[in-house]
């Protein structure tokens, strides 16, 4: 998809440097993927806080099962 966006030069330059990308397009792809991943992790964390994980076995029971 082609996109035209007005982004400050210093922001683009810093993104290129931090991502070690060879082009503006590559740097923006890396930045967007990173942003999407962080938002998914944040959402997952929120879901776990609202509905905590429940474990079926205790730590000792798992050790015992693994030793069989």
Secondary structure, DSSP 8 states (H G I E B T S, - for coil): --------HHHHHHHHHHHT-SSHHHHHHHHHHHHHHHHHHHHHHHHHHHS----SS-HHHHHHHHH-
